[in-house]
Every structure is written in structure tokens, then in C-alpha cells.
Amino acid sequence: MHVLLTAFEPYAEWPQNSSWLALVELLKNRPTHLELTTRRYPVELAALRKQLHEDLQTDYDAVLHLGQSPGTSAIKLEAIALNVAGCVMDAGQELPNLIESAPLAFRSQMPLARWADALRESGIPAKISYHAGTFLCNATMYLTHYWYQSRGVHRPVGFVHLPLATEQVARGTAIFPSLPQATLGRSLDILLKELSAMNAASQRRLA
């Protein structure tokens, strides 16, 4: 199974991004049960879109995107991506579409309930979220779904929002909820194993 796993670069007041820290932690013991391609995306919509489209030229079996969510205390498994492009500064204003004449939203076909259970069974707080925001995290999830839909290809696409790493919070003065970097990396390992199991079950059904 070939999986594209992406994270984001630092932005604003955050000199590090927990999504990238989690990915780096995962790669300390790189999974051997699947083929993994990793990317770090820019925090700018046009550049993100260009790099994402280049990456999706490869025929992956699944795509899993990661993002940082300051203030959350749990792994958030995103269910919905909206066809809107904006950020928190645009609150109260009508936001433009990411893609004109495209579907209003896409819903992830990842087994989010099973993922949440698997994480919680491993002692990691997790929940399903129905709002990935309206900016780059949402855009990444939406644009990936649209890429496959517009080409008549079915591929499972997921987005996971991660809390800040405790190591990030410890270096600052503000107090935020966090999980240790090792725990964030372990959460990714659990999700990738679940994804491999889902793929194996699908292959057995087709055999």
C-alpha cells in the first residue's frame, strides 16, 4: 500500500508545527507495513495547491493529511471538507469558493469511528470533528477529494488535526493543551496500521 502523508511548515507565532513534529517522530521508526511518501506543505494557498497537485500525479492508494490545531486536547479526525477559502480574519464575511461549480462539501470515507476507538484504546484522546475550519487544512482536504472525484477515481482521503506538542508549549509562555511529541508520533503509527488493515480487508473482498 502506497500512502501520501503530509504535514505543514511553521506559521505565525509557532516556530514549529506539531503536524511536522509528529511526522518526524513517526519516521524515527519508519513503518514497514506500507510504502510511505511524506511531504511538508507551505502555509500559503497558491503554493499549497501547486505542490499538492504535483504530488497527486502519483497514484497513491490513500492520502492522509496532518495539521496543527492549537487549543485542542485531542486528536481530531476530520469528517467534512468545505468548498470555501478563507481564514479567521475573514469571520463574518462571505468566503470565496476553492473551486467554482464544484460540490459544496466532501465527506471522508476513512473509518473515523474505528480510528477514534483505536486511539482511545491506546490511551490517546481522540474525537471525530465535523469542521476542519475554512483555511489551509480544510483546503488541503477538499482539494484532494476534488482531484480524485474529478478524475473518476476513488481513493480514501483523510485529515487529522493534532494538538500542540508538549515540547512546543514548554518553550513558550502561554499555556495550551498538548500531547507529548512521542504520543503524536504513536497516534500516526496507529492510524497507518488501521489504514493498512482497511486496505487488506478491501483486497480480500475483491479477491
Salt bridges, closest charged atoms under 4 A:
GLU25 OE1 - LYS28 NZ 2.96
GLU35 OE2 - HIS2 NE2 3.73
GLU54 OE2 - LYS50 NZ 2.73
ASP55 OD1 - ARG39 NE 2.94
ASP59 OD1 - ARG155 NH2 2.83
GLU78 OE2 - HIS161 ND1 2.80
ASP117 OD1 - ARG120 NH2 3.10
GLU121 OE2 - ARG114 NH1 3.75
ASP189 OD2 - LYS193 NZ 3.10
GLU194 OE1 - ARG114 NE 3.30
